[in-house]
Amino acid sequence: MLNLFGARKGARFNEGPLQTHPAQPGTVIRLEDGERVLEQMTWGFPVALPSKRDPTKKNKPKPVNNARFDKLGTFWKRWTVNPRNRCLIPTARFAEAIGEPRRMTEAWISVKDQPIFAWAGLWSNSDEWGSVYTGVMTEACIELMDVHDRSPVIIDPEHWDTWLHAPLEELYQFHQPYPGERLLVERTDNLWFQRPGSTPASPTFL
């Protein structure tokens, strides 16, 4: 992975699990002094909503693991506008739940010609969980509409530097569905809920 992304190990890197779920450790490529570094962070920006019982208090933070592209210039602008807060998320495939509630199964999506691809992301330092990251989402291609109407923003290698360095205005070229003919969709019979009380998530695999 270091060779693929032309990166070095950062100070905050520990080899973690290959499967990543929200609020758990994941791997990102970010810039440090203009150089790409590989680091481990928690997946999801912590957001604590006011308590319904007591509006003066806030609930336990929950991970916001996806950032909508159409909000990069508003809610997410303070991170997106600064290239130091952008990152690439190395990913081999990602999962979505398909089917009827309580009978949902896993569908896995990957890029045919890239064993590891880059998902556009943002990162920051938080008081709650330390360094955190979130993945940017855009509209899904028509081939994925029966799986989900949104899909990760996949950045091809020739555009990695654009995502990591370019002004915000230039990033909107990536606000479009990734070509469906370049994606591989594997629909499985594996149930989405693997155990009682488990929470739906979209894990990434490295």
Helices and strands as residue ranges (DSSP letters): H 2-5, E 8-9, E 19-20, E 25-32, E 35-43, E 45-47, E 62-64, E 66-68, G 69-71, H 77-80, G 83-85, E 86-91, E 93-98, E 105-111, E 117-126, E 130-139, G 142-144, E 150-152, E 154-155, G 157-159, H 160-165, H 168-171, G 172-174, G 180-182, E 183-191, E 204-205
